[in-house]
Amino acid sequence: MAISRRHAAPALAGVRHAIDAVDDALLGLLAGRGVLVRHAAKLKRATGHVARDHAREAHVHARATSLARRLGLPDATARRLIELAIADACLQQGLADDMDQRQEPGEQRMLAVSMSTSHASASTSTSAGSQWLLRRLPPPARLAPLLRLVPEHLRGQLLERAMARVLAEPLATGELEFMQGRRLGIEVTDLDLRWVIECQDNQLVVCTEPAEASVRGTTTDLLLLASRLEDADTLFFQRRLTLTGDTELGLTVRNLLERLPWESVPLGLRIALNRGARLARAARAAYHDHA
C-alpha cells in the first residue's frame, strides 16, 4: 500500500524518533556492560586470571554470530559490534586492543585504504557545510544577556535540581559530609554566571555567602569536564580551568567527582551532557579555524 506524501513526513519523523530511542538503548547497554567488565576485571585480578582471555573472546564472537543468524543479521554486523564491545572493555581495563591483529596484513591495508577513501569523500561533501553551520552558532558570550533575563533564584533552583540528580549516590552514601557548611563557587566566565554551593543537611543548595574556593572556566570547558570527554588534570594544567581560594577544598571536590561512577548519572543526562559538550567543542574549533 503506497504512502501519500502528506502522511510520509510524520511517519518518517516517528520512525527516526524510534531509531533514536534504540540508539539510546544501545548506549545504555554498552554503559551497563562496562560496569560488568570492570567488576570482572577485579575478580580476574583476585583469582589470578589473565587480563585478556582470547578463548573467552572467541566464545563471545561465536555466540554473537549464532544469535545474529537467528535474528537475520549479517555475520559481519555481529562481528563489528562485538569487536567494538571488546575494544571498549579493553579501554575500561587499560589494556591494548588488538582488533586489527586478527586480520591479514593485506586486509589491514585494504581496510585502511577503504576507510581513508570513504572518510575523505565524506569530509569533502559534508565538512564545508557543517563548518559553515557551526561557525554560525552564537558563542556562549552572546547568550549571556538572555540568561540574565532569567530570575537568579530560578537559575539557582535549576542548578540545585541538576546537582541532586548527578550527585544522588554520594549524597545518599554520605560521601559529601566533608562539604557540610563549606562553600564552593562555580563561575562560567563566558556566560557571566556565578553560583556558590553549600552543603546543608545533606543537600546541595545555592547560597549568597562568599565562596571558600572557586572553579572558573568557559561553558565549553566546563561541559567537557562534566561529560568526561576531557579529564580535570588536562583542563587545569592547560589553564582552561582555574581553581582559586581554598585549593584543598577544591581538589577534594574534584577527586570526588572523578571517582563518581559515570553510570550512576541518569542516562538521559549523560547523553545530553555528551552531545552538548561535543557540539560546543566542534563549534569552538570551527570558530577558531575560521578566525
Residue pairs with C-beta under 8 A, 6 or more apart in sequence:
3 11
24 267
24 271
27 267
27 271
28 267
30 85
30 88
31 262
31 263
31 267
31 270
32 263
33 85
33 88
33 89
34 88
34 89
34 92
34 263
35 261
35 263
37 88
37 89
37 92
37 93
38 92
38 93
41 51
41 92
41 93
43 49
44 50
44 51
51 93
51 95
52 90
52 95
57 86
60 82
60 86
61 78
61 79
61 82
64 78
64 79
64 81
64 82
65 75
65 78
65 79
67 78
68 74
68 75
68 77
68 78
69 75
83 99
86 97
86 99
87 97
87 99
90 96
90 97
91 97
100 108
100 111
103 111
130 282
130 286
131 286
131 289
131 290
134 282
134 283
134 285
134 286
134 287
135 283
135 286
135 287
135 290
137 279
137 283
139 190
139 283
139 287
140 188
140 190
140 191
140 218
140 219
140 220
140 280
141 190
141 191
143 191
144 190
144 191
144 192
144 193
147 155
147 191
147 192
147 193
148 192
155 193
155 195
156 195
156 206
157 206
159 195
159 197
159 206
160 203
160 204
160 205
160 206
162 269
163 197
163 204
164 171
164 203
164 204
165 265
165 266
165 269
166 260
166 265
166 266
166 269
167 176
167 204
167 260
168 264
169 175
169 260
169 261
169 264
170 176
170 256
170 260
171 202
171 203
171 204
174 202
175 256
176 199
176 202
176 204
176 256
177 199
177 202
178 252
179 198
179 199
179 204
179 253
180 199
180 200
180 202
181 198
181 199
181 200
182 198
182 199
182 212
182 249
183 196
183 197
183 198
183 207
183 209
183 210
183 211
183 212
184 196
184 197
184 198
184 211
184 212
184 213
184 214
184 215
184 249
184 250
184 253
185 194
185 195
185 196
185 197
185 211
185 213
185 214
185 215
185 245
186 194
186 195
186 196
186 197
186 214
186 215
186 222
187 193
187 194
187 214
187 215
187 216
187 217
188 194
188 217
188 218
188 219
188 222
189 216
189 217
189 218
190 218
190 219
191 219
195 206
196 206
196 207
196 208
196 209
196 210
196 211
197 204
197 205
197 206
197 207
198 204
198 205
198 206
198 207
198 209
199 205
200 207
211 245
212 245
212 246
212 249
213 243
213 244
213 245
213 246
213 247
213 249
213 250
213 253
214 243
214 244
214 245
214 250
215 241
215 242
215 243
215 250
216 241
216 242
216 243
216 244
217 225
217 235
217 240
217 241
217 242
218 240
219 280
220 277
220 280
220 281
220 284
221 230
221 235
221 240
221 241
222 241
223 273
223 276
223 277
223 280
224 230
224 235
224 277
224 280
224 281
225 232
225 235
225 241
226 273
226 277
227 270
227 273
227 274
227 276
227 277
227 278
228 262
229 274
229 277
229 278
229 281
231 258
232 241
232 254
232 257
232 258
235 241
236 242
236 243
243 250
243 251
243 254
262 270
265 273
